[in-house]
Amino acid sequence: MHVVKTTTRETLAKPFYALLLLCFFSAPALAQSGSEENSQLMQVKYLAGDNDAMLFNLKFDNQSGNDFKVMVLNETGDVLFQKNYSGKKFKRKIKLTRLTETSDVTFLISSPRENVHLSRRVKVTNKVVDDASVADNE
């Protein structure tokens, strides 16, 4: 009888743990429904940067042609850029002022009318450090 109880517990526990793991791994996907990180509709490329600014090339295949909003956030979520655009084949260079050390920025494109929410995180190089001259004290 003792063996039957253990087998019953194990039989019931396996589906429970499988369901728990499924919920854990699918929660982020459910929280981001309608949002795509690596969509082919949006392409962002870091072109150049220095201590004062960063330059990016943004392309967006806006299939509907409806208005959309572009936002750029730093790694702490502060808005660095935001503007509304329209058009089907969008291609623009975006220059951002570099106010702090930034290791990456996130580009967001949203079109509530079409329920489009795209995001792309882009790594950027560190600030440029001016060459320091060293003088010998001889």
KELORO-922037 format. One record per residue (C-alpha): residue number from 1; residue in three letters; chain; x, y, z. Coordinates in steps of 0.2 Angstrom, whole numbers, plus 5000, padded with zeros to 4 digits. Example, Ala and Ser with C-alpha at 12.3 -4.5 7.8 and 13.67 -1.06 7.14 Angstrom:
2
pt n:1 | res:ALA | chain:A | X:5062 | Y:4978 | Z:5039
pt n:2 | res:SER | chain:A | X:5068 | Y:4995 | Z:5036
This chain:
138
pt n:1 | res:MET | chain:A | X:5000 | Y:5000 | Z:5000
pt n:2 | res:HIS | chain:A | X:5014 | Y:5012 | Z:5004
pt n:3 | res:VAL | chain:A | X:5022 | Y:5010 | Z:4987
pt n:4 | res:VAL | chain:A | X:5005 | Y:5014 | Z:4979
pt n:5 | res:LYS | chain:A | X:5004 | Y:5031 | Z:4988
pt n:6 | res:THR | chain:A | X:5022 | Y:5036 | Z:4983
pt n:7 | res:THR | chain:A | X:5018 | Y:5031 | Z:4965
pt n:8 | res:THR | chain:A | X:5002 | Y:5041 | Z:4965
pt n:9 | res:ARG | chain:A | X:5011 | Y:5057 | Z:4972
pt n:10 | res:GLU | chain:A | X:5025 | Y:5055 | Z:4959
pt n:11 | res:THR | chain:A | X:5012 | Y:5053 | Z:4945
pt n:12 | res:LEU | chain:A | X:5002 | Y:5069 | Z:4951
pt n:13 | res:ALA | chain:A | X:5018 | Y:5079 | Z:4954
pt n:14 | res:LYS | chain:A | X:5026 | Y:5077 | Z:4937
pt n:15 | res:PRO | chain:A | X:5012 | Y:5086 | Z:4928
pt n:16 | res:PHE | chain:A | X:5011 | Y:5099 | Z:4941
pt n:17 | res:TYR | chain:A | X:5030 | Y:5103 | Z:4939
pt n:18 | res:ALA | chain:A | X:5028 | Y:5103 | Z:4920
pt n:19 | res:LEU | chain:A | X:5014 | Y:5115 | Z:4921
pt n:20 | res:LEU | chain:A | X:5024 | Y:5126 | Z:4933
pt n:21 | res:LEU | chain:A | X:5039 | Y:5126 | Z:4922
pt n:22 | res:LEU | chain:A | X:5028 | Y:5130 | Z:4907
pt n:23 | res:CYS | chain:A | X:5020 | Y:5145 | Z:4916
pt n:24 | res:PHE | chain:A | X:5037 | Y:5151 | Z:4921
pt n:25 | res:PHE | chain:A | X:5044 | Y:5151 | Z:4904
pt n:26 | res:SER | chain:A | X:5029 | Y:5157 | Z:4895
pt n:27 | res:ALA | chain:A | X:5025 | Y:5172 | Z:4906
pt n:28 | res:PRO | chain:A | X:5038 | Y:5184 | Z:4898
pt n:29 | res:ALA | chain:A | X:5031 | Y:5180 | Z:4881
pt n:30 | res:LEU | chain:A | X:5013 | Y:5183 | Z:4887
pt n:31 | res:ALA | chain:A | X:5018 | Y:5199 | Z:4895
pt n:32 | res:GLN | chain:A | X:5025 | Y:5205 | Z:4878
pt n:33 | res:SER | chain:A | X:5011 | Y:5200 | Z:4867
pt n:34 | res:GLY | chain:A | X:5011 | Y:5210 | Z:4852
pt n:35 | res:SER | chain:A | X:5029 | Y:5215 | Z:4854
pt n:36 | res:GLU | chain:A | X:5043 | Y:5209 | Z:4844
pt n:37 | res:GLU | chain:A | X:5062 | Y:5211 | Z:4848
pt n:38 | res:ASN | chain:A | X:5069 | Y:5204 | Z:4832
pt n:39 | res:SER | chain:A | X:5057 | Y:5208 | Z:4818
pt n:40 | res:GLN | chain:A | X:5063 | Y:5210 | Z:4801
pt n:41 | res:LEU | chain:A | X:5051 | Y:5225 | Z:4799
pt n:42 | res:MET | chain:A | X:5063 | Y:5236 | Z:4809
pt n:43 | res:GLN | chain:A | X:5082 | Y:5237 | Z:4807
pt n:44 | res:VAL | chain:A | X:5094 | Y:5248 | Z:4817
pt n:45 | res:LYS | chain:A | X:5112 | Y:5250 | Z:4815
pt n:46 | res:TYR | chain:A | X:5124 | Y:5260 | Z:4826
pt n:47 | res:LEU | chain:A | X:5135 | Y:5270 | Z:4814
pt n:48 | res:ALA | chain:A | X:5146 | Y:5281 | Z:4825
pt n:49 | res:GLY | chain:A | X:5148 | Y:5290 | Z:4841
pt n:50 | res:ASP | chain:A | X:5159 | Y:5301 | Z:4852
pt n:51 | res:ASN | chain:A | X:5158 | Y:5310 | Z:4868
pt n:52 | res:ASP | chain:A | X:5144 | Y:5322 | Z:4862
pt n:53 | res:ALA | chain:A | X:5133 | Y:5311 | Z:4851
pt n:54 | res:MET | chain:A | X:5128 | Y:5294 | Z:4844
pt n:55 | res:LEU | chain:A | X:5122 | Y:5291 | Z:4826
pt n:56 | res:PHE | chain:A | X:5110 | Y:5277 | Z:4821
pt n:57 | res:ASN | chain:A | X:5102 | Y:5272 | Z:4804
pt n:58 | res:LEU | chain:A | X:5084 | Y:5266 | Z:4807
pt n:59 | res:LYS | chain:A | X:5074 | Y:5257 | Z:4793
pt n:60 | res:PHE | chain:A | X:5056 | Y:5252 | Z:4796
pt n:61 | res:ASP | chain:A | X:5045 | Y:5243 | Z:4783
pt n:62 | res:ASN | chain:A | X:5028 | Y:5251 | Z:4788
pt n:63 | res:GLN | chain:A | X:5017 | Y:5239 | Z:4778
pt n:64 | res:SER | chain:A | X:5001 | Y:5249 | Z:4782
pt n:65 | res:GLY | chain:A | X:5008 | Y:5266 | Z:4779
pt n:66 | res:ASN | chain:A | X:4999 | Y:5273 | Z:4794
pt n:67 | res:ASP | chain:A | X:5007 | Y:5285 | Z:4807
pt n:68 | res:PHE | chain:A | X:5019 | Y:5277 | Z:4820
pt n:69 | res:LYS | chain:A | X:5029 | Y:5283 | Z:4834
pt n:70 | res:VAL | chain:A | X:5048 | Y:5281 | Z:4836
pt n:71 | res:MET | chain:A | X:5055 | Y:5281 | Z:4854
pt n:72 | res:VAL | chain:A | X:5073 | Y:5278 | Z:4860
pt n:73 | res:LEU | chain:A | X:5076 | Y:5274 | Z:4878
pt n:74 | res:ASN | chain:A | X:5093 | Y:5272 | Z:4887
pt n:75 | res:GLU | chain:A | X:5096 | Y:5257 | Z:4898
pt n:76 | res:THR | chain:A | X:5087 | Y:5265 | Z:4913
pt n:77 | res:GLY | chain:A | X:5072 | Y:5268 | Z:4903
pt n:78 | res:ASP | chain:A | X:5074 | Y:5287 | Z:4901
pt n:79 | res:VAL | chain:A | X:5067 | Y:5294 | Z:4884
pt n:80 | res:LEU | chain:A | X:5081 | Y:5300 | Z:4873
pt n:81 | res:PHE | chain:A | X:5071 | Y:5303 | Z:4857
pt n:82 | res:GLN | chain:A | X:5053 | Y:5303 | Z:4852
pt n:83 | res:LYS | chain:A | X:5044 | Y:5308 | Z:4836
pt n:84 | res:ASN | chain:A | X:5029 | Y:5303 | Z:4826
pt n:85 | res:TYR | chain:A | X:5032 | Y:5299 | Z:4807
pt n:86 | res:SER | chain:A | X:5022 | Y:5291 | Z:4793
pt n:87 | res:GLY | chain:A | X:5026 | Y:5283 | Z:4776
pt n:88 | res:LYS | chain:A | X:5028 | Y:5265 | Z:4770
pt n:89 | res:LYS | chain:A | X:5047 | Y:5263 | Z:4768
pt n:90 | res:PHE | chain:A | X:5054 | Y:5273 | Z:4782
pt n:91 | res:LYS | chain:A | X:5073 | Y:5276 | Z:4782
pt n:92 | res:ARG | chain:A | X:5081 | Y:5289 | Z:4793
pt n:93 | res:LYS | chain:A | X:5097 | Y:5293 | Z:4802
pt n:94 | res:ILE | chain:A | X:5094 | Y:5298 | Z:4820
pt n:95 | res:LYS | chain:A | X:5107 | Y:5308 | Z:4830
pt n:96 | res:LEU | chain:A | X:5106 | Y:5307 | Z:4849
pt n:97 | res:THR | chain:A | X:5115 | Y:5318 | Z:4861
pt n:98 | res:ARG | chain:A | X:5125 | Y:5307 | Z:4873
pt n:99 | res:LEU | chain:A | X:5122 | Y:5314 | Z:4891
pt n:100 | res:THR | chain:A | X:5129 | Y:5300 | Z:4901
pt n:101 | res:GLU | chain:A | X:5139 | Y:5283 | Z:4899
pt n:102 | res:THR | chain:A | X:5128 | Y:5272 | Z:4888
pt n:103 | res:SER | chain:A | X:5131 | Y:5254 | Z:4884
pt n:104 | res:ASP | chain:A | X:5115 | Y:5251 | Z:4874
pt n:105 | res:VAL | chain:A | X:5099 | Y:5260 | Z:4869
pt n:106 | res:THR | chain:A | X:5082 | Y:5253 | Z:4864
pt n:107 | res:PHE | chain:A | X:5072 | Y:5258 | Z:4849
pt n:108 | res:LEU | chain:A | X:5054 | Y:5257 | Z:4850
pt n:109 | res:ILE | chain:A | X:5041 | Y:5258 | Z:4836
pt n:110 | res:SER | chain:A | X:5023 | Y:5258 | Z:4839
pt n:111 | res:SER | chain:A | X:5007 | Y:5260 | Z:4829
pt n:112 | res:PRO | chain:A | X:4992 | Y:5258 | Z:4840
pt n:113 | res:ARG | chain:A | X:4981 | Y:5259 | Z:4825
pt n:114 | res:GLU | chain:A | X:4989 | Y:5243 | Z:4818
pt n:115 | res:ASN | chain:A | X:4993 | Y:5235 | Z:4835
pt n:116 | res:VAL | chain:A | X:5012 | Y:5235 | Z:4830
pt n:117 | res:HIS | chain:A | X:5024 | Y:5236 | Z:4844
pt n:118 | res:LEU | chain:A | X:5042 | Y:5233 | Z:4839
pt n:119 | res:SER | chain:A | X:5058 | Y:5235 | Z:4849
pt n:120 | res:ARG | chain:A | X:5077 | Y:5233 | Z:4845
pt n:121 | res:ARG | chain:A | X:5091 | Y:5235 | Z:4858
pt n:122 | res:VAL | chain:A | X:5107 | Y:5241 | Z:4850
pt n:123 | res:LYS | chain:A | X:5124 | Y:5240 | Z:4859
pt n:124 | res:VAL | chain:A | X:5135 | Y:5256 | Z:4857
pt n:125 | res:THR | chain:A | X:5153 | Y:5259 | Z:4860
pt n:126 | res:ASN | chain:A | X:5159 | Y:5268 | Z:4876
pt n:127 | res:LYS | chain:A | X:5163 | Y:5286 | Z:4876
pt n:128 | res:VAL | chain:A | X:5178 | Y:5291 | Z:4867
pt n:129 | res:VAL | chain:A | X:5193 | Y:5296 | Z:4879
pt n:130 | res:ASP | chain:A | X:5204 | Y:5309 | Z:4873
pt n:131 | res:ASP | chain:A | X:5223 | Y:5304 | Z:4872
pt n:132 | res:ALA | chain:A | X:5232 | Y:5310 | Z:4887
pt n:133 | res:SER | chain:A | X:5249 | Y:5316 | Z:4885
pt n:134 | res:VAL | chain:A | X:5262 | Y:5311 | Z:4898
pt n:135 | res:ALA | chain:A | X:5277 | Y:5322 | Z:4902
pt n:136 | res:ASP | chain:A | X:5293 | Y:5315 | Z:4908
pt n:137 | res:ASN | chain:A | X:5300 | Y:5324 | Z:4924
pt n:138 | res:GLU | chain:A | X:5318 | Y:5323 | Z:4920
